[in-house]
């Protein structure tokens, strides 16, 4: 899409065309009241799954290093309502069991999908497959346009919503930026949002003093759909099951390290790193045979002090960036999207303006309890399981044993892990 194709006004402008922003655009089309809404996605990167230079489709098959996202059982139901789940099957690995343990200490919690009466406790989805499904769905929607690569440089309130200034060299907006109007502006451009800074939205920041090492690991034996969360002296270490590639078993590694340790770990050669990882994780997946491309990033809890304003709503990491323990980030965002679409559906059917505080206030009121609980639980787990203080050691030992031995507690823990409570 280029400058000449832009309209002067859209019902909804979404800043950020990643998984959160694109999922919202797809979800809007599934509600009867919102099918006629005009939507513009503005993203600083070319559309997911396309070449930056040619716009042609990029390969969407899995490679050993394919990145992935953990989705809860409740997220599957949400994506089914959005009409997206059927297109994800090729890149989904079900989580049949979850094993939670504390390194070097007695006590563990084990969850089994059969014991809880569900097809799977969750799913690990290849990001490339997720992106391809979103692109395919967006291409079928006449109500939604994508402007990329382009940027929103400023946004300001207007009588009917927001006025937005756009720039982008490759879409004809470099020499003369243009403005469009939106009844609702949705900011979903990730944790470091220049637009939020321009709007003066303050975000709290709690630095955990930790970094996450992300990589895929080759295994000597099948993982059998088991997801492992192992708490170590530096923080949680997760191994999530992935679909095999060329017959090779894989798991997605999320390893929490102390900030001072991460540089040292990053500098290790593969053999030394695998030996260090094997010592931390143990032999539940057999011998760890190889490690793929690594990424390391700092961990913090960041929460926007304002998620809504007249004509404005924040979604995804820009609203709340969580520690990766328990993999709740994308799942929380999907529940937010589901509630926002419902509120916008009500508004478009005559129960208020899209960007009014009445409409957005109903959305936020429906989400505050879940957001607060998820943030508190994630933060609490991080602090509880990243300490060697004796009181915390005994507390988590007792907690893991209690969950595993008391059926009612196990059901409650399982329901929360699947996103149903």
One Martini backbone bead per residue (centre of mass of N, CA, C, O) as a GRO file, in nm:
protein
  421
    1UNK     BB    1   0.097   0.036   0.022
    2UNK     BB    2   0.031   0.371  -0.065
    3UNK     BB    3  -0.034   0.696  -0.043
    4UNK     BB    4  -0.270   0.700  -0.264
    5UNK     BB    5  -0.441   0.475  -0.084
    6UNK     BB    6  -0.510   0.657   0.129
    7UNK     BB    7  -0.711   0.756   0.373
    8UNK     BB    8  -0.833   1.006   0.582
    9UNK     BB    9  -1.013   0.778   0.730
   10UNK     BB   10  -1.041   0.569   1.027
   11UNK     BB   11  -1.153   0.375   1.268
   12UNK     BB   12  -0.874   0.199   1.280
   13UNK     BB   13  -0.543   0.228   1.416
   14UNK     BB   14  -0.252   0.016   1.391
   15UNK     BB   15   0.044  -0.002   1.580
   16UNK     BB   16   0.155  -0.281   1.465
   17UNK     BB   17   0.221  -0.603   1.278
   18UNK     BB   18   0.226  -0.815   1.469
   19UNK     BB   19   0.069  -1.048   1.649
   20UNK     BB   20  -0.116  -0.849   1.795
   21UNK     BB   21  -0.213  -0.655   1.570
   22UNK     BB   22  -0.303  -0.875   1.362
   23UNK     BB   23  -0.505  -1.021   1.545
   24UNK     BB   24  -0.696  -0.787   1.584
   25UNK     BB   25  -0.773  -0.751   1.286
   26UNK     BB   26  -0.892  -1.037   1.257
   27UNK     BB   27  -1.099  -1.023   1.493
   28UNK     BB   28  -1.285  -0.791   1.388
   29UNK     BB   29  -1.412  -0.982   1.152
   30UNK     BB   30  -1.579  -1.188   1.360
   31UNK     BB   31  -1.773  -0.955   1.415
   32UNK     BB   32  -2.068  -0.836   1.320
   33UNK     BB   33  -2.029  -0.523   1.409
   34UNK     BB   34  -1.707  -0.505   1.271
   35UNK     BB   35  -1.693  -0.562   0.956
   36UNK     BB   36  -1.708  -0.236   0.857
   37UNK     BB   37  -1.448  -0.163   0.959
   38UNK     BB   38  -1.181   0.047   0.927
   39UNK     BB   39  -0.835  -0.065   0.875
   40UNK     BB   40  -0.501   0.033   0.988
   41UNK     BB   41  -0.172  -0.084   0.937
   42UNK     BB   42   0.130   0.017   1.108
   43UNK     BB   43   0.468  -0.067   1.004
   44UNK     BB   44   0.825  -0.080   1.027
   45UNK     BB   45   0.782  -0.350   0.888
   46UNK     BB   46   0.747  -0.583   0.696
   47UNK     BB   47   0.550  -0.815   0.643
   48UNK     BB   48   0.506  -1.103   0.770
   49UNK     BB   49   0.669  -1.327   0.549
   50UNK     BB   50   0.828  -1.099   0.397
   51UNK     BB   51   1.014  -0.933   0.190
   52UNK     BB   52   1.176  -0.633   0.215
   53UNK     BB   53   1.223  -0.594  -0.109
   54UNK     BB   54   0.976  -0.767  -0.266
   55UNK     BB   55   0.717  -0.900  -0.097
   56UNK     BB   56   0.766  -1.185  -0.092
   57UNK     BB   57   0.734  -1.487   0.009
   58UNK     BB   58   0.846  -1.650   0.274
   59UNK     BB   59   0.946  -1.897   0.441
   60UNK     BB   60   0.731  -2.122   0.667
   61UNK     BB   61   0.914  -2.329   0.750
   62UNK     BB   62   1.086  -2.515   0.954
   63UNK     BB   63   1.363  -2.469   1.152
   64UNK     BB   64   1.579  -2.518   1.393
   65UNK     BB   65   1.562  -2.184   1.464
   66UNK     BB   66   1.279  -2.152   1.518
   67UNK     BB   67   1.060  -1.954   1.653
   68UNK     BB   68   0.841  -1.932   1.949
   69UNK     BB   69   0.510  -1.989   2.105
   70UNK     BB   70   0.327  -1.998   2.399
   71UNK     BB   71   0.008  -2.161   2.436
   72UNK     BB   72  -0.281  -2.184   2.572
   73UNK     BB   73  -0.581  -2.338   2.587
   74UNK     BB   74  -0.744  -2.068   2.582
   75UNK     BB   75  -0.606  -1.952   2.325
   76UNK     BB   76  -0.724  -2.152   2.131
   77UNK     BB   77  -1.020  -2.060   2.162
   78UNK     BB   78  -0.972  -1.772   2.064
   79UNK     BB   79  -0.852  -1.847   1.781
   80UNK     BB   80  -1.104  -1.992   1.690
   81UNK     BB   81  -1.292  -1.742   1.697
   82UNK     BB   82  -1.089  -1.595   1.481
   83UNK     BB   83  -1.010  -1.820   1.254
   84UNK     BB   84  -0.687  -1.938   1.307
   85UNK     BB   85  -0.619  -2.231   1.406
   86UNK     BB   86  -0.636  -2.411   1.143
   87UNK     BB   87  -0.356  -2.266   1.030
   88UNK     BB   88  -0.150  -2.390   1.274
   89UNK     BB   89  -0.100  -2.704   1.278
   90UNK     BB   90   0.188  -2.731   1.137
   91UNK     BB   91   0.322  -2.551   1.407
   92UNK     BB   92   0.214  -2.753   1.637
   93UNK     BB   93   0.292  -2.836   1.983
   94UNK     BB   94   0.187  -3.027   2.220
   95UNK     BB   95   0.115  -3.010   2.570
   96UNK     BB   96   0.088  -3.287   2.789
   97UNK     BB   97   0.316  -3.191   2.995
   98UNK     BB   98   0.415  -3.066   3.326
   99UNK     BB   99   0.743  -2.987   3.473
  100UNK     BB  100   0.816  -2.889   3.809
  101UNK     BB  101   1.133  -2.769   3.945
  102UNK     BB  102   1.411  -2.781   4.190
  103UNK     BB  103   1.727  -2.749   4.197
  104UNK     BB  104   1.856  -2.981   4.431
  105UNK     BB  105   1.547  -3.046   4.518
  106UNK     BB  106   1.284  -3.157   4.673
  107UNK     BB  107   1.030  -3.144   4.455
  108UNK     BB  108   0.723  -3.153   4.253
  109UNK     BB  109   0.532  -3.074   3.953
  110UNK     BB  110   0.259  -3.251   3.784
  111UNK     BB  111   0.108  -3.228   3.462
  112UNK     BB  112  -0.190  -3.372   3.298
  113UNK     BB  113  -0.414  -3.377   3.050
  114UNK     BB  114  -0.569  -3.635   3.124
  115UNK     BB  115  -0.618  -3.561   3.429
  116UNK     BB  116  -0.776  -3.278   3.323
  117UNK     BB  117  -0.949  -3.329   3.054
  118UNK     BB  118  -0.749  -3.248   2.808
  119UNK     BB  119  -0.584  -3.239   2.510
  120UNK     BB  120  -0.414  -2.982   2.623
  121UNK     BB  121  -0.222  -2.747   2.803
  122UNK     BB  122  -0.076  -2.666   2.530
  123UNK     BB  123   0.126  -2.466   2.291
  124UNK     BB  124   0.374  -2.471   2.028
  125UNK     BB  125   0.446  -2.199   1.807
  126UNK     BB  126   0.542  -2.105   1.514
  127UNK     BB  127   0.601  -1.789   1.406
  128UNK     BB  128   0.589  -1.836   1.100
  129UNK     BB  129   0.306  -1.964   1.103
  130UNK     BB  130   0.157  -1.738   1.240
  131UNK     BB  131   0.226  -1.517   1.032
  132UNK     BB  132   0.102  -1.661   0.784
  133UNK     BB  133  -0.189  -1.674   0.894
  134UNK     BB  134  -0.227  -1.369   0.922
  135UNK     BB  135  -0.172  -1.289   0.628
  136UNK     BB  136  -0.397  -1.461   0.502
  137UNK     BB  137  -0.630  -1.325   0.655
  138UNK     BB  138  -0.578  -1.028   0.565
  139UNK     BB  139  -0.609  -1.077   0.251
  140UNK     BB  140  -0.935  -1.138   0.296
  141UNK     BB  141  -0.960  -0.832   0.395
  142UNK     BB  142  -1.120  -0.536   0.294
  143UNK     BB  143  -1.102  -0.356   0.571
  144UNK     BB  144  -0.779  -0.403   0.549
  145UNK     BB  145  -0.477  -0.216   0.580
  146UNK     BB  146  -0.121  -0.204   0.480
  147UNK     BB  147   0.155  -0.006   0.615
  148UNK     BB  148   0.472  -0.109   0.470
  149UNK     BB  149   0.714   0.066   0.567
  150UNK     BB  150   0.619   0.255   0.863
  151UNK     BB  151   0.544   0.560   1.061
  152UNK     BB  152   0.450   0.696   1.369
  153UNK     BB  153   0.538   1.021   1.484
  154UNK     BB  154   0.236   1.118   1.561
  155UNK     BB  155  -0.017   1.203   1.817
  156UNK     BB  156  -0.350   1.357   1.841
  157UNK     BB  157  -0.611   1.492   1.961
  158UNK     BB  158  -0.959   1.488   1.874
  159UNK     BB  159  -1.293   1.511   1.845
  160UNK     BB  160  -1.296   1.190   1.703
  161UNK     BB  161  -0.988   1.122   1.828
  162UNK     BB  162  -0.715   1.086   1.605
  163UNK     BB  163  -0.411   1.233   1.490
  164UNK     BB  164  -0.190   1.109   1.226
  165UNK     BB  165   0.155   1.074   1.154
  166UNK     BB  166   0.323   0.980   0.846
  167UNK     BB  167   0.608   0.767   0.755
  168UNK     BB  168   0.786   0.648   0.442
  169UNK     BB  169   0.995   0.571   0.194
  170UNK     BB  170   0.851   0.303   0.050
  171UNK     BB  171   0.546   0.475   0.051
  172UNK     BB  172   0.578   0.795  -0.018
  173UNK     BB  173   0.661   0.964   0.287
  174UNK     BB  174   0.935   1.128   0.298
  175UNK     BB  175   0.892   1.430   0.185
  176UNK     BB  176   0.562   1.398   0.271
  177UNK     BB  177   0.391   1.381   0.518
  178UNK     BB  178   0.096   1.237   0.660
  179UNK     BB  179  -0.258   1.245   0.744
  180UNK     BB  180  -0.470   1.073   0.976
  181UNK     BB  181  -0.778   0.952   1.089
  182UNK     BB  182  -0.907   0.828   1.414
  183UNK     BB  183  -1.121   0.685   1.642
  184UNK     BB  184  -0.886   0.460   1.688
  185UNK     BB  185  -0.583   0.400   1.869
  186UNK     BB  186  -0.350   0.127   1.840
  187UNK     BB  187  -0.087   0.023   2.052
  188UNK     BB  188   0.145  -0.257   1.915
  189UNK     BB  189   0.495  -0.206   1.911
  190UNK     BB  190   0.596  -0.284   2.182
  191UNK     BB  191   0.810  -0.218   2.450
  192UNK     BB  192   0.953   0.007   2.252
  193UNK     BB  193   0.773   0.305   2.235
  194UNK     BB  194   0.786   0.604   2.078
  195UNK     BB  195   0.486   0.692   2.097
  196UNK     BB  196   0.459   0.687   2.404
  197UNK     BB  197   0.666   0.906   2.452
  198UNK     BB  198   0.519   1.127   2.286
  199UNK     BB  199   0.251   1.095   2.479
  200UNK     BB  200   0.349   1.055   2.789
  201UNK     BB  201   0.372   0.753   2.871
  202UNK     BB  202   0.406   0.583   3.161
  203UNK     BB  203   0.653   0.334   3.270
  204UNK     BB  204   0.715   0.095   3.462
  205UNK     BB  205   1.041  -0.029   3.611
  206UNK     BB  206   1.155  -0.368   3.682
  207UNK     BB  207   1.459  -0.485   3.747
  208UNK     BB  208   1.588  -0.822   3.771
  209UNK     BB  209   1.890  -0.882   3.691
  210UNK     BB  210   1.824  -1.029   3.409
  211UNK     BB  211   1.866  -1.282   3.154
  212UNK     BB  212   1.772  -1.417   2.836
  213UNK     BB  213   1.818  -1.731   2.684
  214UNK     BB  214   1.764  -1.803   2.337
  215UNK     BB  215   1.702  -2.141   2.212
  216UNK     BB  216   1.766  -2.426   2.032
  217UNK     BB  217   1.749  -2.785   2.105
  218UNK     BB  218   1.905  -3.086   2.069
  219UNK     BB  219   1.792  -3.426   2.094
  220UNK     BB  220   1.826  -3.779   2.186
  221UNK     BB  221   1.514  -3.765   2.263
  222UNK     BB  222   1.198  -3.771   2.308
  223UNK     BB  223   0.966  -3.540   2.466
  224UNK     BB  224   0.650  -3.611   2.466
  225UNK     BB  225   0.521  -3.321   2.536
  226UNK     BB  226   0.723  -3.198   2.748
  227UNK     BB  227   0.729  -2.942   2.991
  228UNK     BB  228   0.997  -2.756   3.137
  229UNK     BB  229   1.038  -2.620   3.478
  230UNK     BB  230   1.346  -2.497   3.606
  231UNK     BB  231   1.482  -2.406   3.913
  232UNK     BB  232   1.745  -2.190   3.971
  233UNK     BB  233   1.984  -1.977   4.101
  234UNK     BB  234   1.910  -1.767   3.842
  235UNK     BB  235   1.645  -1.915   3.755
  236UNK     BB  236   1.452  -2.000   3.509
  237UNK     BB  237   1.423  -2.317   3.314
  238UNK     BB  238   1.312  -2.376   2.986
  239UNK     BB  239   1.152  -2.663   2.812
  240UNK     BB  240   1.004  -2.675   2.494
  241UNK     BB  241   0.817  -2.832   2.274
  242UNK     BB  242   0.897  -2.940   1.943
  243UNK     BB  243   0.902  -2.989   1.634
  244UNK     BB  244   1.050  -3.168   1.415
  245UNK     BB  245   1.356  -3.162   1.210
  246UNK     BB  246   1.458  -3.391   1.010
  247UNK     BB  247   1.414  -3.590   1.278
  248UNK     BB  248   1.481  -3.371   1.492
  249UNK     BB  249   1.485  -3.309   1.810
  250UNK     BB  250   1.317  -3.039   1.996
  251UNK     BB  251   1.384  -2.741   2.200
  252UNK     BB  252   1.285  -2.461   2.385
  253UNK     BB  253   1.497  -2.218   2.521
  254UNK     BB  254   1.470  -2.062   2.860
  255UNK     BB  255   1.738  -1.882   3.016
  256UNK     BB  256   1.804  -1.766   3.330
  257UNK     BB  257   2.028  -1.495   3.404
  258UNK     BB  258   2.258  -1.324   3.523
  259UNK     BB  259   2.379  -1.031   3.416
  260UNK     BB  260   2.689  -1.110   3.469
  261UNK     BB  261   2.665  -1.403   3.322
  262UNK     BB  262   2.570  -1.361   3.022
  263UNK     BB  263   2.837  -1.283   2.882
  264UNK     BB  264   2.983  -1.545   2.943
  265UNK     BB  265   2.784  -1.737   2.805
  266UNK     BB  266   2.787  -1.603   2.519
  267UNK     BB  267   3.109  -1.679   2.481
  268UNK     BB  268   3.058  -1.964   2.447
  269UNK     BB  269   3.085  -2.249   2.323
  270UNK     BB  270   2.878  -2.500   2.244
  271UNK     BB  271   2.998  -2.730   2.418
  272UNK     BB  272   3.015  -2.571   2.686
  273UNK     BB  273   2.721  -2.483   2.700
  274UNK     BB  274   2.593  -2.766   2.700
  275UNK     BB  275   2.730  -2.860   2.960
  276UNK     BB  276   2.606  -2.642   3.141
  277UNK     BB  277   2.311  -2.709   3.076
  278UNK     BB  278   2.310  -3.006   3.162
  279UNK     BB  279   2.375  -2.948   3.462
  280UNK     BB  280   2.114  -2.780   3.512
  281UNK     BB  281   1.886  -2.981   3.387
  282UNK     BB  282   1.973  -3.263   3.297
  283UNK     BB  283   1.838  -3.604   3.179
  284UNK     BB  284   1.525  -3.595   3.075
  285UNK     BB  285   1.634  -3.551   2.750
  286UNK     BB  286   1.900  -3.641   2.764
  287UNK     BB  287   2.112  -3.552   2.531
  288UNK     BB  288   2.255  -3.255   2.442
  289UNK     BB  289   2.357  -3.195   2.106
  290UNK     BB  290   2.249  -2.895   2.030
  291UNK     BB  291   2.287  -2.541   1.948
  292UNK     BB  292   2.160  -2.262   1.839
  293UNK     BB  293   2.067  -1.970   1.796
  294UNK     BB  294   2.128  -1.678   1.987
  295UNK     BB  295   1.950  -1.491   2.249
  296UNK     BB  296   1.982  -1.180   2.443
  297UNK     BB  297   1.780  -1.042   2.716
  298UNK     BB  298   1.642  -0.832   2.923
  299UNK     BB  299   1.469  -0.828   3.244
  300UNK     BB  300   1.133  -0.698   3.300
  301UNK     BB  301   0.886  -0.496   3.458
  302UNK     BB  302   0.632  -0.346   3.244
  303UNK     BB  303   0.393  -0.078   3.312
  304UNK     BB  304   0.134   0.101   3.220
  305UNK     BB  305  -0.033   0.375   3.361
  306UNK     BB  306  -0.173   0.387   3.069
  307UNK     BB  307  -0.412   0.219   2.850
  308UNK     BB  308  -0.610   0.469   2.835
  309UNK     BB  309  -0.770   0.698   2.608
  310UNK     BB  310  -0.905   0.905   2.417
  311UNK     BB  311  -0.861   0.716   2.126
  312UNK     BB  312  -0.685   0.506   2.319
  313UNK     BB  313  -0.485   0.193   2.305
  314UNK     BB  314  -0.308  -0.065   2.474
  315UNK     BB  315  -0.102  -0.344   2.350
  316UNK     BB  316   0.084  -0.566   2.493
  317UNK     BB  317   0.405  -0.484   2.577
  318UNK     BB  318   0.325  -0.179   2.613
  319UNK     BB  319   0.138  -0.253   2.861
  320UNK     BB  320   0.287  -0.554   2.928
  321UNK     BB  321   0.596  -0.667   3.060
  322UNK     BB  322   0.711  -0.992   3.115
  323UNK     BB  323   0.820  -1.252   3.250
  324UNK     BB  324   0.875  -1.577   3.106
  325UNK     BB  325   0.751  -1.709   3.327
  326UNK     BB  326   0.499  -1.929   3.213
  327UNK     BB  327   0.419  -1.787   2.942
  328UNK     BB  328   0.202  -1.508   2.956
  329UNK     BB  329   0.211  -1.275   2.749
  330UNK     BB  330   0.039  -1.362   2.493
  331UNK     BB  331  -0.207  -1.465   2.653
  332UNK     BB  332  -0.287  -1.195   2.775
  333UNK     BB  333  -0.323  -1.047   2.503
  334UNK     BB  334  -0.553  -1.225   2.393
  335UNK     BB  335  -0.755  -1.148   2.617
  336UNK     BB  336  -0.755  -0.852   2.549
  337UNK     BB  337  -0.855  -0.871   2.259
  338UNK     BB  338  -1.123  -1.008   2.316
  339UNK     BB  339  -1.238  -0.773   2.492
  340UNK     BB  340  -1.207  -0.540   2.289
  341UNK     BB  341  -1.386  -0.651   2.065
  342UNK     BB  342  -1.642  -0.660   2.233
  343UNK     BB  343  -1.654  -0.354   2.292
  344UNK     BB  344  -1.654  -0.266   1.987
  345UNK     BB  345  -1.905  -0.419   1.910
  346UNK     BB  346  -2.098  -0.263   2.091
  347UNK     BB  347  -2.036   0.018   1.971
  348UNK     BB  348  -2.106  -0.052   1.662
  349UNK     BB  349  -2.415  -0.125   1.774
  350UNK     BB  350  -2.477   0.161   1.956
  351UNK     BB  351  -2.285   0.158   2.248
  352UNK     BB  352  -2.095   0.375   2.134
  353UNK     BB  353  -1.790   0.492   2.087
  354UNK     BB  354  -1.493   0.364   2.007
  355UNK     BB  355  -1.308   0.606   2.171
  356UNK     BB  356  -1.448   0.608   2.424
  357UNK     BB  357  -1.441   0.591   2.768
  358UNK     BB  358  -1.677   0.398   2.791
  359UNK     BB  359  -1.566   0.174   2.610
  360UNK     BB  360  -1.274   0.149   2.733
  361UNK     BB  361  -1.364   0.112   3.027
  362UNK     BB  362  -1.502  -0.163   2.986
  363UNK     BB  363  -1.253  -0.311   2.899
  364UNK     BB  364  -1.069  -0.257   3.149
  365UNK     BB  365  -1.262  -0.370   3.365
  366UNK     BB  366  -1.248  -0.666   3.238
  367UNK     BB  367  -0.907  -0.680   3.278
  368UNK     BB  368  -0.779  -0.605   3.556
  369UNK     BB  369  -0.779  -0.870   3.721
  370UNK     BB  370  -0.610  -1.046   3.529
  371UNK     BB  371  -0.367  -0.865   3.505
  372UNK     BB  372  -0.295  -0.844   3.805
  373UNK     BB  373  -0.260  -1.147   3.860
  374UNK     BB  374  -0.050  -1.217   3.642
  375UNK     BB  375   0.165  -1.018   3.734
  376UNK     BB  376   0.190  -1.117   4.029
  377UNK     BB  377   0.260  -1.413   3.975
  378UNK     BB  378   0.508  -1.369   3.796
  379UNK     BB  379   0.668  -1.197   4.000
  380UNK     BB  380   0.659  -1.399   4.238
  381UNK     BB  381   0.801  -1.637   4.101
  382UNK     BB  382   1.062  -1.496   4.034
  383UNK     BB  383   1.140  -1.430   4.336
  384UNK     BB  384   1.109  -1.712   4.464
  385UNK     BB  385   1.300  -1.869   4.222
  386UNK     BB  386   1.564  -1.641   4.271
  387UNK     BB  387   1.630  -1.775   4.562
  388UNK     BB  388   1.838  -1.881   4.862
  389UNK     BB  389   1.653  -1.832   5.074
  390UNK     BB  390   1.538  -2.036   5.313
  391UNK     BB  391   1.240  -1.954   5.320
  392UNK     BB  392   1.195  -1.989   5.009
  393UNK     BB  393   1.279  -2.279   4.984
  394UNK     BB  394   1.053  -2.395   5.171
  395UNK     BB  395   0.812  -2.272   5.023
  396UNK     BB  396   0.854  -2.410   4.742
  397UNK     BB  397   0.863  -2.698   4.840
  398UNK     BB  398   0.579  -2.700   4.967
  399UNK     BB  399   0.428  -2.611   4.712
  400UNK     BB  400   0.503  -2.843   4.517
  401UNK     BB  401   0.396  -3.071   4.697
  402UNK     BB  402   0.105  -2.976   4.735
  403UNK     BB  403   0.018  -2.971   4.438
  404UNK     BB  404   0.085  -3.280   4.387
  405UNK     BB  405  -0.100  -3.401   4.643
  406UNK     BB  406  -0.344  -3.196   4.588
  407UNK     BB  407  -0.603  -3.202   4.377
  408UNK     BB  408  -0.727  -2.915   4.403
  409UNK     BB  409  -0.460  -2.762   4.355
  410UNK     BB  410  -0.396  -2.886   4.080
  411UNK     BB  411  -0.646  -2.781   3.933
  412UNK     BB  412  -0.591  -2.480   3.982
  413UNK     BB  413  -0.309  -2.470   3.857
  414UNK     BB  414  -0.396  -2.580   3.579
  415UNK     BB  415  -0.604  -2.361   3.508
  416UNK     BB  416  -0.403  -2.127   3.514
  417UNK     BB  417  -0.202  -2.239   3.301
  418UNK     BB  418  -0.453  -2.244   3.078
  419UNK     BB  419  -0.635  -1.970   3.130
  420UNK     BB  420  -0.919  -2.028   3.323
  421UNK     BB  421  -0.837  -1.813   3.594
   0.00000   0.00000   0.00000
